[in-house]
Every structure is written in C-alpha cells, then in structure tokens.
Amino acid sequence: MVASHPPSRPAAPSESAAPGASAAPDSAAHGAPARPVVRLRPKAEARAIRHGFPWVYADELVMDRRSSNLAPGTLAVLEDAERRPLGLVTVNPASKIVARMLDRDPGAAIDQAWFAARLARALALRARLYEAPFYRLVHAEADGLPGVVIDRFGAVAVVQPNAAWAEAHLAPLVAALVAVTGVETVIKNGSGRARGLEGLAEETGVIHGPAPEGPVPVAMNGAVYMADLMGGQKTGLFFDQRENHALAARLARGARVLDVFSHVGGFALAALAGGAESALAVDASAAALDLARRGAGAMGRDAAFQTRQGDAFATLEALGQEGAVFDLVICDPPAFAPAKPALEAGLRAYERVARLAAPLVAPGGYLVLCSCSHAADLSAFRNASARGIGRGGRRGQLIWTGFAGPDHPVLPQLAESGYLKALAFRLDGA
C-alpha cells in the first residue's frame, strides 16, 4: 500500500530550534543541563496518566515559583507525588492544561529520529486506509504529537504547530516529515485560537519546497474539491467529513440538495457525485463558494450546481419564506461550542439550525446535522437537534450517527480527540 505514495526523499539536515526556544530540542542527549522536573500534587490521579491520559491540569501540578517561571513549551520530567518518573512532558504554565505527555521515557531525545518514528507509524495507518495520499496524516495527541496537526495533499503537507513545544521543534519535525513521506512542499499554517492560547504569533507560509501554484484538486467520494492551501480555512479542506459525505452521496440520488455552511462545497459536491438532481451551496465566504463552483466544473456538474452567499441563519429563514423545499438538507456549521463556557449558547445555536432547516425538508426527505464542537458531546448535540426538529414542526427517525474518518483517530483516554458528530434524520411524511 505504501508504494502508491510518492517515494521517500533523503532526509534533510536537522536544523536548530526556532529563535527564542529555551533549550535545544535534544538537550537531554548532548550533555546539556538536566531537564527540569515538575511534580504532581499528592491528591492528583497519577494512575490515569500511567494508563494513557495525556494531560495534566494546572490544579494537579505543584506550581511553585520555579515551575511557574518555565517558558511555554519547556520539556520537563513529570513525577508523581512520590517522585517516581511518569514520562517526558511539555509544560505551559499559562495554560489550564499545564503539561502534555510527549514520551513515557523521561530521557527521550526529541530530535529528527524521534519525529520520524512517530510519523512513520502515522503514515502506515493512512497508507493502509487510502490509495491516494490525501488525508490527515497527524491528529495531535491521538498520533502522539500533542497540538500538532498535519494534513497531506499529495506532494504537499500543511502543518499546524498549535503548541509552543512544536513551534520550538519545527525544524526537526519538518525534516522528518520530508524524509518519511517524500512530500516536496511543507506549508506552515500558524493561525487559530489554539496558538493564541499558547502565546504564539499567527503566521502562514511555505517553509520547505516550492509554493503551490494555485488550489490543489482533491478527489474524494467521486467529487473533486479545490483546496486553497495558502489562504483557505484551516488547512484548506476538511478531510474529517469523508465518511459522512459518502452517506450524503447515497441519500442524494435524484434529489434536490441544500448544503448550508458548505465551505468549498463539501456535502453539495459529494451529493452531485452521488447523482443528485441539483445542489445549492450556502456560505458566507465568496472565496469558498468560488472554489466550490470550480470543483463542480471539474466534475462536469456545474449546470446542476448553484451557490448563495450570505449568513446561514438569514438564508435559512429566507428560504423558508420563499417556500423552498429540498429532498436532502445538510447543515455543517463551525464550532458553536468550542469550549465549556460556550456550551449553552452553542447548543441553542444547534437547536436553531435544526428548527430552521427542518421545514425545508420534503416529506420523507433527509436532514443531516453536524457538530465539530469539543464541548458538546454526542448526547447533548443529539438532544438539541431533536428539540430543534420538533420546534420546526417535524418528527423523524434517526438513521445515522457518524464521526470523523479513521485518519482522525481517537485517543480512548481523551474524549476531546473525538470532536465530530453527524446525525442523519429521515423526516415524517413518507
């Protein structure tokens, strides 16, 4: 299976850590001063960490003056209250998650070889799953690289170093990435809320190889998506919905389809590939809709594809006032509840989406509702969706519960790594 991917290239020489790093990436391996030690409080649950939980919260760690003054991203040895080592962690005293586990070996050298081993393991899974090298290659903690996301687009990889330790070790990470996968271009996408929480600046640019000449075409589920790797949202495309796109394609044969919060046409283009009669994509971004139109053109389905730019809630209300009816409606909004303080407001927003969307579904038609909110678990999201459907005057069957694809593995001990939920309802009136 690996042979279907581009051949590996020779490893690039390892570079030094980024300016401002408090220590070299392999400080424990070259006679440098010993790593600092951080220690759990006596009442902290060390057993959970021994069994694979990767985070230590601020109230679980002894935060004396020395620990509190560690620079964000510092590598340290984590000990339990009895001074027994638990492993090597990265520390950020300013974060609620004050330490993240990197390696069970407290003396591990975080160098190019260490990254290469983690990347090779991640690549082996994706190469078995997919014939073409278009997927999420690294899914943060679930792939043993906390705060690191890497999406692969053939010969191009987009890296999101969303944690201070990853920013400081970006050079050996990129060198290992090129050596293990053979990618020719690496783009750093340094944007998003997570980097701000780590005290990192926002910056995006090519850090290895030539820049892409334009949007990259990506084939999935028979559709063609145009991914803007330099200026698009996140890494340019959402690979996580691949399995749920496939379901929508199965439901879309001969159907009139509405895709709200469509980005670059995710569900709409999959529906057209599945034989939809027509598809209307709604998004606030003109640039995203332009990419969606280009994707429909590349599929030869541009005549069946329409777009409508505007606020999603306002557009749903307007479509209802116009008496519009669709056989399949999909709503895939951004994270309304990215953290617990936003949970109640987020659930109200999901309920509102369902309430506005349900009346647009033809009798016996289908409504697909999605959430990528970490804070809203499946039960809460399902209940909010059901309330909204009821308030929209409809009833129905839940026929599908979907999640992110297998290139977005879940760390069993960390519920937050399984963030995506998709619910498909068949509404009354068959």
C-alpha positions as CSV (number, residue, x, y, z in Angstrom):
1,M,0.0,0.0,0.0
2,V,2.8,2.4,0.8
3,A,4.1,2.1,-2.8
4,S,1.1,4.1,-4.0
5,H,2.5,7.2,-2.3
6,P,5.4,9.3,-3.6
7,P,8.8,7.7,-2.9
8,S,10.7,8.9,0.1
9,R,13.4,11.5,-0.3
10,P,16.7,11.7,1.5
11,A,16.5,13.2,5.0
12,A,17.3,16.9,5.2
13,P,19.9,18.0,7.7
14,S,18.4,18.8,11.1
15,E,18.1,22.5,11.9
16,S,18.4,24.3,15.2
17,A,15.3,25.2,17.2
18,A,13.4,28.3,16.4
19,P,14.7,31.6,17.9
20,G,13.5,32.1,21.4
21,A,13.4,28.4,22.4
22,S,14.6,27.9,25.9
23,A,16.6,24.8,25.1
24,A,17.8,22.8,22.1
25,P,15.4,20.1,21.0
26,D,17.7,17.3,22.1
27,S,19.0,18.9,25.2
28,A,18.9,15.7,27.2
29,A,21.0,13.8,24.8
30,H,24.1,16.0,24.4
31,G,25.3,16.6,28.0
32,A,23.2,19.8,28.3
33,P,21.8,20.7,31.8
34,A,19.3,18.2,33.1
35,R,15.7,18.9,32.3
36,P,13.6,20.5,34.9
37,V,11.3,18.3,37.0
38,V,7.6,19.0,37.6
39,R,5.6,17.0,40.2
40,L,2.0,16.0,40.7
41,R,0.2,17.1,43.9
42,P,-0.4,14.3,46.4
43,K,-4.2,14.1,45.5
44,A,-3.6,14.1,41.8
45,E,-4.6,10.9,39.9
46,A,-1.3,9.5,38.7
47,R,-3.0,6.3,37.7
48,A,-4.9,7.9,34.8
49,I,-1.6,9.3,33.4
50,R,0.0,5.9,33.7
51,H,-2.9,4.4,31.8
52,G,-2.6,6.8,28.9
53,F,-4.4,10.1,29.8
54,P,-2.1,12.7,28.1
55,W,-2.9,15.9,30.0
56,V,-2.1,17.4,33.5
57,Y,-4.3,20.2,34.6
58,A,-3.0,23.2,36.5
59,D,-4.6,22.2,39.8
60,E,-2.9,18.8,39.6
61,L,0.6,20.1,39.5
62,V,2.9,21.6,42.1
63,M,3.2,25.1,40.7
64,D,6.0,26.7,42.8
65,R,7.9,29.7,41.7
66,R,10.4,27.6,39.6
67,S,7.6,25.7,37.8
68,S,5.6,28.8,37.2
69,N,8.5,30.5,35.6
70,L,9.2,27.8,33.0
71,A,8.9,29.1,29.4
72,P,5.9,27.8,27.4
73,G,6.9,24.7,25.6
74,T,9.7,23.7,28.0
75,L,10.4,20.0,28.1
76,A,10.3,18.6,31.6
77,V,10.3,15.3,33.5
78,L,6.9,14.6,35.2
79,E,7.0,12.8,38.5
80,D,4.2,11.6,40.8
81,A,3.9,12.8,44.4
82,E,6.4,10.0,45.4
83,R,9.0,11.3,42.9
84,R,8.6,8.4,40.6
85,P,9.0,9.5,37.0
86,L,6.0,9.2,34.7
87,G,7.5,10.5,31.5
88,L,8.6,13.5,29.4
89,V,6.1,16.4,29.2
90,T,5.9,19.8,27.6
91,V,4.9,22.5,30.0
92,N,3.0,25.7,29.6
93,P,2.4,27.4,33.0
94,A,-0.1,29.9,31.4
95,S,-2.4,27.1,30.2
96,K,-5.2,25.3,32.1
97,I,-3.6,22.2,30.6
98,V,-0.3,22.8,32.2
99,A,1.5,19.7,30.9
100,R,1.1,17.3,27.9
101,M,2.7,14.0,27.7
102,L,5.3,13.5,24.9
103,D,7.0,10.2,25.8
104,R,6.8,7.6,28.5
105,D,10.6,7.7,28.5
106,P,11.7,10.7,30.6
107,G,15.1,10.7,28.9
108,A,13.8,10.6,25.3
109,A,15.6,12.9,22.9
110,I,13.1,14.9,20.9
111,D,15.0,15.1,17.7
112,Q,14.5,14.2,14.0
113,A,14.7,10.5,14.6
114,W,12.0,10.7,17.3
115,F,9.7,12.6,15.0
116,A,10.4,10.2,12.2
117,A,9.3,7.2,14.3
118,R,6.0,8.9,15.1
119,L,5.4,10.0,11.6
120,A,6.2,6.5,10.1
121,R,3.6,5.0,12.5
122,A,1.0,7.6,11.4
123,L,1.8,7.1,7.7
124,A,1.4,3.3,8.0
125,L,-2.2,3.7,9.1
126,R,-3.1,6.1,6.4
127,A,-1.4,4.2,3.6
128,R,-3.4,1.2,4.6
129,L,-6.7,3.1,4.6
130,Y,-6.3,5.2,1.4
131,E,-5.0,4.5,-2.1
132,A,-4.1,8.2,-2.7
133,P,-2.1,10.4,-0.3
134,F,-4.8,12.8,0.6
135,Y,-5.7,12.6,4.3
136,R,-5.0,13.8,7.8
137,L,-1.5,12.4,8.5
138,V,-1.2,13.5,12.1
139,H,-4.1,14.1,14.5
140,A,-2.4,15.7,17.5
141,E,-2.5,13.6,20.8
142,A,-4.1,10.6,19.1
143,D,-0.9,10.3,17.0
144,G,1.5,11.0,19.8
145,L,2.2,14.7,18.8
146,P,0.3,17.0,21.1
147,G,-1.0,20.1,19.5
148,V,0.3,19.1,16.0
149,V,-2.0,18.7,13.0
150,I,-0.7,17.7,9.6
151,D,-2.9,17.3,6.5
152,R,-1.4,15.8,3.4
153,F,-2.4,16.9,-0.2
154,G,-0.3,14.6,-2.4
155,A,3.2,16.2,-2.6
156,V,2.2,19.0,-0.2
157,A,1.8,18.8,3.6
158,V,0.2,21.5,5.7
159,V,1.5,21.6,9.3
160,Q,-0.3,23.3,12.1
161,P,2.1,23.6,15.1
162,N,-0.5,24.7,17.6
163,A,1.6,24.2,20.7
164,A,4.7,26.0,21.9
165,W,6.9,22.9,22.0
166,A,6.0,22.1,18.4
167,E,6.9,25.6,17.3
168,A,10.3,25.3,19.0
169,H,10.9,21.9,17.4
170,L,9.5,22.7,14.0
171,A,12.8,22.2,12.1
172,P,13.4,18.6,13.1
173,L,9.7,17.9,12.6
174,V,9.7,19.2,9.0
175,A,13.0,17.4,8.2
176,A,11.4,14.1,9.4
177,L,8.2,14.8,7.5
178,V,10.1,15.2,4.3
179,A,12.2,12.2,4.8
180,V,9.4,9.8,5.9
181,T,6.7,10.9,3.4
182,G,8.6,12.3,0.4
183,V,6.5,15.4,0.3
184,E,8.1,18.2,-1.8
185,T,6.4,21.2,-0.1
186,V,5.6,21.9,3.5
187,I,3.3,24.8,4.5
188,K,3.1,26.1,8.0
189,N,-0.4,27.2,8.9
190,G,0.1,29.2,12.1
191,S,-3.4,30.5,12.6
192,G,-6.2,29.8,15.0
193,R,-7.4,30.1,18.6
194,A,-5.0,27.4,19.9
195,R,-1.9,29.3,19.0
196,G,-3.1,32.4,20.8
197,L,-3.6,30.3,24.0
198,E,0.0,29.2,23.7
199,G,1.3,32.7,23.2
200,L,2.3,32.1,19.6
201,A,2.0,34.6,16.7
202,E,-0.2,33.9,13.7
203,E,1.9,33.3,10.6
204,T,1.4,31.2,7.4
205,G,3.9,30.5,4.7
206,V,5.9,27.9,2.8
207,I,8.8,26.6,4.9
208,H,10.0,23.9,2.6
209,G,10.0,23.5,-1.2
210,P,8.1,25.4,-3.8
211,A,4.8,27.1,-3.1
212,P,1.7,25.7,-4.7
213,E,0.7,27.4,-8.0
214,G,-2.9,27.5,-7.0
215,P,-5.7,25.5,-5.4
216,V,-5.0,21.8,-5.2
217,P,-7.6,19.4,-6.7
218,V,-8.6,16.7,-4.2
219,A,-10.7,13.7,-5.3
220,M,-13.0,12.2,-2.6
221,N,-16.1,10.0,-2.9
222,G,-16.3,10.7,-6.6
223,A,-16.3,14.5,-6.1
224,V,-13.5,17.0,-6.8
225,Y,-12.6,19.6,-4.2
226,M,-10.4,22.6,-4.8
227,A,-8.3,23.2,-1.7
228,D,-6.6,26.6,-1.1
229,L,-3.7,25.5,1.0
230,M,-2.3,29.0,1.5
231,G,-5.4,31.2,2.1
232,G,-8.2,28.8,2.8
233,Q,-9.9,27.9,6.1
234,K,-7.8,25.7,8.4
235,T,-5.5,23.6,6.2
236,G,-7.7,24.2,3.1
237,L,-10.0,21.2,3.2
238,F,-11.9,19.2,5.9
239,F,-10.9,15.6,5.5
240,D,-12.8,14.6,8.6
241,Q,-16.2,14.5,6.9
242,R,-15.2,12.0,4.2
243,E,-17.3,9.1,5.6
244,N,-20.3,11.4,6.2
245,H,-20.0,12.8,2.7
246,A,-20.3,9.2,1.4
247,L,-23.6,8.8,3.3
248,A,-24.9,12.0,1.8
249,A,-24.0,10.8,-1.7
250,R,-26.0,7.6,-1.1
251,L,-29.0,9.7,0.0
252,A,-28.8,12.1,-2.8
253,R,-29.7,10.0,-5.9
254,G,-32.1,12.1,-7.9
255,A,-32.5,14.6,-5.0
256,R,-32.7,18.3,-4.7
257,V,-29.9,19.1,-2.2
258,L,-29.3,22.1,0.1
259,D,-25.8,22.3,1.7
260,V,-25.6,25.1,4.4
261,F,-22.2,26.2,5.8
262,S,-20.8,24.5,2.7
263,H,-17.3,25.8,2.7
264,V,-15.8,24.6,-0.6
265,G,-18.8,22.5,-1.4
266,G,-18.2,19.6,0.9
267,F,-21.6,17.9,1.0
268,A,-23.0,19.5,-2.1
269,L,-20.3,18.2,-4.4
270,A,-20.5,14.7,-2.8
271,A,-24.2,14.8,-3.4
272,L,-23.7,15.7,-7.1
273,A,-21.2,12.9,-7.4
274,G,-23.9,10.6,-5.9
275,G,-26.4,11.5,-8.6
276,A,-28.2,14.5,-7.1
277,E,-30.5,16.3,-9.5
278,S,-29.4,19.7,-8.2
279,A,-27.4,21.2,-5.3
280,L,-27.5,24.6,-3.7
281,A,-24.4,25.6,-1.6
282,V,-24.8,28.4,1.0
283,D,-21.8,30.0,2.7
284,A,-20.7,33.4,4.0
285,S,-17.4,33.3,2.1
286,A,-17.4,34.3,-1.6
287,A,-13.9,32.8,-2.0
288,A,-15.1,29.4,-0.6
289,L,-18.1,29.4,-3.0
290,D,-15.9,30.2,-5.9
291,L,-13.8,27.2,-5.1
292,A,-16.9,25.1,-4.8
293,R,-18.0,26.3,-8.3
294,R,-14.6,25.3,-9.7
295,G,-15.0,21.9,-8.1
296,A,-18.4,21.4,-9.7
297,G,-17.0,22.4,-13.0
298,A,-14.1,19.9,-12.7
299,M,-16.8,17.2,-12.1
300,G,-18.8,18.3,-15.2
301,R,-21.8,19.1,-12.9
302,D,-21.7,22.9,-13.0
303,A,-25.1,23.2,-14.6
304,A,-26.7,21.4,-11.6
305,F,-24.8,23.5,-9.1
306,Q,-25.8,26.8,-7.6
307,T,-24.4,29.0,-4.8
308,R,-25.9,31.6,-2.5
309,Q,-23.6,33.8,-0.4
310,G,-24.8,35.1,2.9
311,D,-25.4,34.5,6.6
312,A,-26.5,30.9,7.1
313,F,-29.3,31.7,9.6
314,A,-30.7,34.5,7.5
315,T,-30.5,32.4,4.4
316,L,-32.4,29.5,6.1
317,E,-35.1,31.9,7.1
318,A,-35.3,33.4,3.6
319,L,-35.6,30.0,2.0
320,G,-38.4,29.2,4.4
321,Q,-40.2,32.4,3.5
322,E,-39.8,31.5,-0.2
323,G,-41.4,28.1,0.3
324,A,-38.2,26.3,-0.9
325,V,-38.2,22.5,-0.5
326,F,-35.4,20.0,-0.8
327,D,-35.1,16.3,-0.6
328,L,-31.8,16.4,1.4
329,V,-30.7,19.3,3.6
330,I,-27.2,19.3,5.3
331,C,-26.0,21.8,7.8
332,D,-22.4,21.6,8.8
333,P,-21.7,24.8,10.9
334,P,-18.5,25.9,12.6
335,A,-17.9,25.0,16.3
336,F,-20.6,26.8,18.2
337,A,-19.3,25.4,21.5
338,P,-15.5,25.3,21.2
339,A,-15.1,25.3,25.0
340,K,-17.3,24.6,28.0
341,P,-18.2,28.3,28.7
342,A,-19.8,28.5,25.3
343,L,-21.8,25.2,25.7
344,E,-25.2,26.5,26.5
345,A,-25.1,29.2,23.8
346,G,-23.7,26.7,21.4
347,L,-26.5,24.1,22.0
348,R,-29.1,26.9,21.5
349,A,-27.4,27.7,18.1
350,Y,-27.5,24.0,17.0
351,E,-31.2,23.8,18.0
352,R,-31.9,26.9,16.0
353,V,-30.2,25.4,12.9
354,A,-32.4,22.3,13.2
355,R,-35.5,24.4,13.7
356,L,-34.9,26.5,10.6
357,A,-33.7,23.6,8.4
358,A,-36.4,21.0,9.2
359,P,-39.3,22.8,7.5
360,L,-37.2,22.9,4.3
361,V,-37.1,19.1,4.0
362,A,-39.7,17.5,1.7
363,P,-42.0,14.8,3.3
364,G,-39.9,11.6,3.6
365,G,-36.7,13.6,2.9
366,Y,-33.5,13.7,4.9
367,L,-31.8,16.2,7.3
368,V,-28.1,15.9,8.2
369,L,-26.9,17.9,11.1
370,C,-23.2,18.2,12.1
371,S,-21.2,19.5,15.1
372,C,-17.5,19.9,15.4
373,S,-17.7,21.3,19.0
374,H,-15.4,19.7,21.5
375,A,-17.6,20.8,24.4
376,A,-20.9,19.5,23.1
377,D,-20.9,15.7,23.4
378,L,-23.0,13.4,21.3
379,S,-25.9,13.2,23.7
380,A,-26.2,16.9,24.1
381,F,-25.9,17.6,20.4
382,R,-28.5,14.9,19.6
383,N,-30.9,16.3,22.1
384,A,-30.5,19.9,20.8
385,S,-31.0,18.6,17.2
386,A,-34.2,16.7,18.2
387,R,-35.6,19.7,20.0
388,G,-35.0,21.9,17.0
389,I,-36.6,19.5,14.6
390,G,-39.6,19.3,16.9
391,R,-39.8,23.1,17.2
392,G,-39.7,23.2,13.4
393,G,-42.9,21.2,13.3
394,R,-41.4,17.9,12.2
395,R,-40.8,14.4,13.5
396,G,-38.5,11.7,12.2
397,Q,-36.2,8.7,12.5
398,L,-32.5,9.0,13.4
399,I,-30.9,6.7,10.7
400,W,-27.2,7.5,11.0
401,T,-24.7,8.6,13.6
402,G,-21.4,9.5,12.0
403,F,-18.0,10.6,13.2
404,A,-14.7,11.7,11.7
405,G,-13.0,9.2,9.4
406,P,-10.2,6.8,10.6
407,D,-7.5,9.2,9.6
408,H,-8.7,11.2,12.6
409,P,-8.1,8.6,15.3
410,V,-9.5,9.0,18.8
411,L,-7.3,8.5,21.8
412,P,-9.6,6.4,24.0
413,Q,-8.5,8.2,27.2
414,L,-9.1,11.7,25.7
415,A,-12.7,12.3,24.7
416,E,-11.8,15.7,23.2
417,S,-10.0,13.9,20.3
418,G,-13.4,12.7,19.1
419,Y,-15.0,16.0,18.3
420,L,-17.0,15.5,15.1
421,K,-20.6,14.3,15.2
422,A,-23.0,13.9,12.3
423,L,-26.7,12.9,12.6
424,A,-29.0,12.0,9.7
425,F,-32.7,12.0,10.2
426,R,-35.5,10.8,7.9
427,L,-38.3,13.2,8.5
428,D,-42.1,12.5,8.6
429,G,-44.5,12.5,5.7
430,A,-43.2,9.4,3.7
